[in-house]
Amino acid sequence: MNLKGIIKSIFFWVIFVSMLIHSNFGRAYAAEFEIEDIITAIKQDIQSVMMNGSGSPNFEIEAVNTVLTVVSKVTQIGGLMIKVAGFDHEAPNRTLEHEAYHKLSFTFTPRVTNGYSPQSSFGLVAPINKIKSSLGKAYNSPPSSKLDTFKISLQFAIEKGKDGGFSFNIIDVNNLKARNIAIHYVTISMKIDN
């Protein structure tokens, strides 16, 4: 065996043994959130997007389709508990298990709420506004064409914050999938408001 082969072999065994010793290498851990908290946060982000609806063209949200990954279990007193699955890097004793996952799908039609002031975003506002802005620029660029409707589909994970809250993480979602993290989906149907 040549020197290059020996170095590769040593490198492989060092990595392999370190993964055995440190078994949580590259693994994220489960967190569970109340369904109503997550749905309220999504609605707040959508309302914030609607409040930012200035410029030409003005896009109106027709419907928001959401699929949440939830986990269910029987409590110690025999009740059923259903929570939205997320991740928390500081909960090392509870890894995600796909067998416990279910899907909760729902559609809502948002309405502009008078007196609502946009809260801080949970993570959906910036990407949706960026897509709307880009589409607006394309719409106003020649050649002229008619745009009736469009859909924005986002995949996101929910991450528990150090303060006990949570945020929606859509950046590098493929990396999150590779680490066994529950993924959620939101599809927003929009039309041009004439």
Phi, psi and chi 1 to 4 in degrees:
 res  aa     phi    psi   chi1   chi2   chi3   chi4
   1 MET       -  132.8 -173.8 -179.9 -101.9      -
   2 ASN   -80.5  172.6   63.0   16.9      -      -
   3 LEU   -61.3  -39.9 -178.5   59.6      -      -
   4 LYS   -62.6  -41.7 -167.9  175.5 -174.7 -179.4
   5 GLY   -65.8  -38.3      -      -      -      -
   6 ILE   -65.6  -42.9  -67.5  171.7      -      -
   7 ILE   -63.5  -43.3  -68.1  172.0      -      -
   8 LYS   -61.5  -42.2  -78.7 -176.2  179.7  179.4
   9 SER   -64.2  -44.5  177.6      -      -      -
  10 ILE   -63.5  -44.1  -69.6  171.4      -      -
  11 PHE   -59.8  -44.6 -177.3   70.2      -      -
  12 PHE   -59.1  -48.0  168.4   77.8      -      -
  13 TRP   -68.2  -34.3  -75.2  107.5      -      -
  14 VAL   -63.5  -45.5  166.3      -      -      -
  15 ILE   -63.8  -46.5  -62.8  -66.6      -      -
  16 PHE   -61.1  -47.2 -179.5   73.5      -      -
  17 VAL   -67.1  -39.8  170.0      -      -      -
  18 SER   -64.4  -33.4   67.6      -      -      -
  19 MET   -69.8  -35.3  -72.9  176.2   68.8      -
  20 LEU   -68.2  -41.5  -72.0  176.5      -      -
  21 ILE   -68.7  -44.1  -66.9  170.4      -      -
  22 HIS  -106.6   77.7 -169.6   56.2      -      -
  23 SER   -64.6  -17.8   61.8      -      -      -
  24 ASN   -94.0   20.7   64.1   -4.4      -      -
  25 PHE   -60.5  121.8  176.6   77.0      -      -
  26 GLY    71.4   17.3      -      -      -      -
  27 ARG  -116.0  136.0 -178.1 -179.6  -74.5  170.1
  28 ALA   -96.2  163.4      -      -      -      -
  29 TYR  -122.8  155.4  -63.7   97.3      -      -
  30 ALA   -72.8  145.0      -      -      -      -
  31 ALA  -136.3  151.8      -      -      -      -
  32 GLU  -126.1  138.4  -64.3  166.3   -6.5      -
  33 PHE  -125.9  152.6  -56.7   99.0      -      -
  34 GLU   -68.1  137.2  -63.4  -66.3  -25.1      -
  35 ILE   -58.7  -45.2  -67.2  172.0      -      -
  36 GLU   -64.4  -32.5   58.3  -92.4   23.7      -
  37 ASP   -66.7  -41.2  -67.7  -18.1      -      -
  38 ILE   -70.1  -44.7  -59.0  -57.5      -      -
  39 ILE   -62.8  -41.8  -68.0  174.0      -      -
  40 THR   -61.3  -41.6  -60.8      -      -      -
  41 ALA   -64.3  -41.7      -      -      -      -
  42 ILE   -62.9  -45.2  -67.9  169.7      -      -
  43 LYS   -61.5  -39.3  -73.6  169.8   47.6  179.7
  44 GLN   -64.4  -42.6  -74.4  179.6   -4.8      -
  45 ASP   -64.9  -40.0  -86.6    9.6      -      -
  46 ILE   -65.4  -41.3  -64.0  -58.3      -      -
  47 GLN   -62.5  -39.4 -170.2   70.5 -141.0      -
  48 SER   -63.9  -39.3  -64.4      -      -      -
  49 VAL   -62.0  -42.6  167.3      -      -      -
  50 MET   -65.8  -33.6  -68.3  170.1   59.3      -
  51 MET   -70.5  -23.7  -60.1  -62.6  -73.7      -
  52 ASN   -90.1   18.0  -65.2  -27.1      -      -
  53 GLY   -81.5   58.5      -      -      -      -
  54 SER  -108.0  170.0   59.1      -      -      -
  55 GLY    94.8  179.6      -      -      -      -
  56 SER  -126.4  128.0  176.4      -      -      -
  57 PRO   -79.4  160.9   31.4  -35.0      -      -
  58 ASN   -97.1  121.2 -176.4   31.3      -      -
  59 PHE   -94.0  129.7  -63.2  111.0      -      -
  60 GLU  -105.4  132.8 -179.9 -177.1  -34.7      -
  61 ILE   -80.6  123.4  -62.7  176.4      -      -
  62 GLU   -91.4  -44.4  -68.6 -175.7  -65.5      -
  63 ALA  -155.1  151.9      -      -      -      -
  64 VAL  -126.0  114.2  178.6      -      -      -
  65 ASN   -98.3  129.9  -60.3  -51.5      -      -
  66 THR  -130.9  139.1  -53.1      -      -      -
  67 VAL  -125.2  115.9  179.3      -      -      -
  68 LEU  -106.0  141.4  -63.4  176.1      -      -
  69 THR   -89.9  120.5  -58.7      -      -      -
  70 VAL  -119.6  158.9  -63.2      -      -      -
  71 VAL  -123.7  140.5   61.8      -      -      -
  72 SER  -124.0  149.4   64.2      -      -      -
  73 LYS  -157.3  159.4   55.2  179.1  100.1  167.7
  74 VAL   -89.2  131.6  176.9      -      -      -
  75 THR   -77.8  173.1   64.2      -      -      -
  76 GLN   -63.7  -25.4  -67.3  176.6  -10.5      -
  77 ILE   -97.2   11.1   57.6  171.3      -      -
  78 GLY    90.5    3.5      -      -      -      -
  79 GLY   -83.1  170.0      -      -      -      -
  80 LEU  -104.6  129.4 -179.5   65.0      -      -
  81 MET  -115.6  129.2 -179.1 -177.8   72.2      -
  82 ILE  -125.1  123.5  -60.0  175.1      -      -
  83 LYS  -132.3  158.0  -58.2  -94.3 -175.6  153.5
  84 VAL   -81.7  132.7  178.3      -      -      -
  85 ALA   -81.5  135.5      -      -      -      -
  86 GLY  -141.6 -161.5      -      -      -      -
  87 PHE  -138.1  153.6   69.3  100.3      -      -
  88 ASP  -146.8  115.7  179.0    2.8      -      -
  89 HIS   -71.9   -8.9  -65.8  -73.2      -      -
  90 GLU  -107.4   21.5  -63.2 -179.3    8.6      -
  91 ALA  -122.0   73.6      -      -      -      -
  92 PRO   -71.1   -5.2   26.0  -33.3      -      -
  93 ASN   -99.9    1.2  -64.6  -38.0      -      -
  94 ARG  -132.3   92.3  -57.6  178.9   48.0 -133.5
  95 THR   -83.9  158.3   60.1      -      -      -
  96 LEU   -72.9  141.7  -62.8  169.7      -      -
  97 GLU  -128.1  116.5  -62.2  173.0    7.9      -
  98 HIS   -61.9  -27.8  -76.0  -65.9      -      -
  99 GLU   -63.6  -23.9  -57.4   82.8   39.0      -
 100 ALA   -90.3    2.9      -      -      -      -
 101 TYR   -89.0  145.3  -74.9   -0.1      -      -
 102 HIS  -135.9  167.8  -49.1  -77.0      -      -
 103 LYS  -114.8  133.8  -62.0  -66.8 -177.1 -174.1
 104 LEU  -114.9  113.3  170.3   64.8      -      -
 105 SER  -111.1  137.3  -58.9      -      -      -
 106 PHE  -154.1  158.1   58.1   94.5      -      -
 107 THR  -128.7  135.4  -59.7      -      -      -
 108 PHE  -133.9  155.1   62.3   90.2      -      -
 109 THR  -111.3  108.3  -55.9      -      -      -
 110 PRO   -74.9  148.1   23.8  -28.1      -      -
 111 ARG  -121.3  147.4  -65.5 -176.4  -63.6  -95.4
 112 VAL   -67.1  126.5  174.1      -      -      -
 113 THR   -99.6  115.7  -56.4      -      -      -
 114 ASN   -64.5  138.6  -66.6  -30.2      -      -
 115 GLY    82.4   -2.1      -      -      -      -
 116 TYR   -78.7  128.5  175.6   81.9      -      -
 117 SER  -108.6  130.3   60.5      -      -      -
 118 PRO   -55.4  131.6  -23.1   32.2      -      -
 119 GLN   -84.3  177.7  -51.2  -65.3  -41.1      -
 120 SER   -67.4  144.4   58.2      -      -      -
 121 SER   -73.9  145.2  171.6      -      -      -
 122 PHE   -86.3   -6.2  -71.0   90.7      -      -
 123 GLY   131.8   -6.8      -      -      -      -
 124 LEU   -95.7  -23.3  -61.3  177.1      -      -
 125 VAL   -63.4  -50.7  175.2      -      -      -
 126 ALA   -60.6  -48.5      -      -      -      -
 127 PRO   -66.0  -36.7   15.4  -24.6      -      -
 128 ILE   -65.9  -45.1  -66.3  169.3      -      -
 129 ASN   -63.8  -35.8  -79.1  -22.8      -      -
 130 LYS   -64.1  -43.3  177.7   66.9  176.9  168.5
 131 ILE   -65.4  -44.4  -67.3  167.1      -      -
 132 LYS   -60.0  -42.7  -79.2  175.3   49.3 -179.7
 133 SER   -63.9  -45.3  173.2      -      -      -
 134 SER   -63.7  -41.8  -64.7      -      -      -
 135 LEU   -67.0  -37.0 -169.4   58.2      -      -
 136 GLY   -61.8  -42.1      -      -      -      -
 137 LYS   -64.8  -42.5  -71.2  176.1 -173.6  172.5
 138 ALA   -65.7  -38.7      -      -      -      -
 139 TYR   -62.7  -39.0  175.8   80.4      -      -
 140 ASN   -84.9   -6.5  -70.9  -39.8      -      -
 141 SER   -86.7  144.2  -61.3      -      -      -
 142 PRO   -68.1  154.0   -1.4    5.9      -      -
 143 PRO   -77.5  153.6   28.3  -32.9      -      -
 144 SER   -69.5  140.7 -179.9      -      -      -
 145 SER  -152.5  163.3   62.0      -      -      -
 146 LYS   -97.8  131.7 -175.4  175.0 -175.4 -126.1
 147 LEU  -117.6  119.3  176.4   66.7      -      -
 148 ASP   -90.9  -59.0  -65.5  -40.6      -      -
 149 THR  -142.2  162.7   61.7      -      -      -
 150 PHE  -155.5  164.6   75.1   96.0      -      -
 151 LYS  -127.2  141.9  -69.2 -176.9  179.9 -178.0
 152 ILE  -111.6  124.4  -61.2  170.9      -      -
 153 SER  -117.3  125.9  -65.7      -      -      -
 154 LEU  -125.9  141.8  -60.9  172.2      -      -
 155 GLN  -104.2  140.3  -61.7  178.2   53.4      -
 156 PHE  -149.2  158.8   63.2   96.7      -      -
 157 ALA  -114.9  161.1      -      -      -      -
 158 ILE  -112.9  123.3  -56.2  170.9      -      -
 159 GLU  -113.0  131.2 -178.9  175.9    9.4      -
 160 LYS   -75.1  132.6 -175.6  174.1 -176.8  179.3
 161 GLY   -88.0  164.8      -      -      -      -
 162 LYS   -65.1  -24.4  -66.4 -177.6 -166.5  -99.5
 163 ASP   -85.2    2.6   61.2   -6.5      -      -
 164 GLY    93.4  -12.7      -      -      -      -
 165 GLY   -80.7 -158.4      -      -      -      -
 166 PHE  -151.3  165.4   59.0   87.1      -      -
 167 SER  -145.1  156.5   61.5      -      -      -
 168 PHE   -91.2  129.7  -58.9  142.0      -      -
 169 ASN  -115.3  107.8 -175.1  -17.1      -      -
 170 ILE  -109.0   -2.3   66.6  162.0      -      -
 171 ILE   -77.8  129.6  -53.2  -58.9      -      -
 172 ASP    54.8   48.1 -160.2   10.8      -      -
 173 VAL   -64.3  -27.0   78.7      -      -      -
 174 ASN   -62.9  -37.3  -74.2  -32.8      -      -
 175 ASN   -64.7  -36.3 -174.5   37.4      -      -
 176 LEU   -66.1  -41.5  -62.0  176.6      -      -
 177 LYS   -59.7  -40.3  -77.0 -178.1 -175.8  176.7
 178 ALA   -64.8  -21.7      -      -      -      -
 179 ARG  -100.3   21.2  -66.4 -169.8  -21.2 -144.5
 180 ASN    64.3   45.1 -165.2   24.1      -      -
 181 ILE  -107.8  136.8  -67.7  172.5      -      -
 182 ALA   -63.4  132.6      -      -      -      -
 183 ILE  -111.1  143.2  -57.4  -63.6      -      -
 184 HIS  -121.2  163.8  -46.9  -82.8      -      -
 185 TYR  -135.0  142.5  -54.3   87.2      -      -
 186 VAL  -136.7  131.9   62.5      -      -      -
 187 THR  -123.1  123.2  -58.4      -      -      -
 188 ILE  -111.1  119.4  -57.9  163.2      -      -
 189 SER   -92.3  128.1  -59.2      -      -      -
 190 MET  -129.5  156.8  -55.7 -177.4  104.1      -
 191 LYS  -138.9  162.9   68.4  175.7 -177.6  176.5
 192 ILE   -79.9  128.2  -68.9 -178.2      -      -
 193 ASP   -87.9  109.3 -175.6   15.6      -      -
 194 ASN   -86.3      -  -67.1  -36.5      -      -
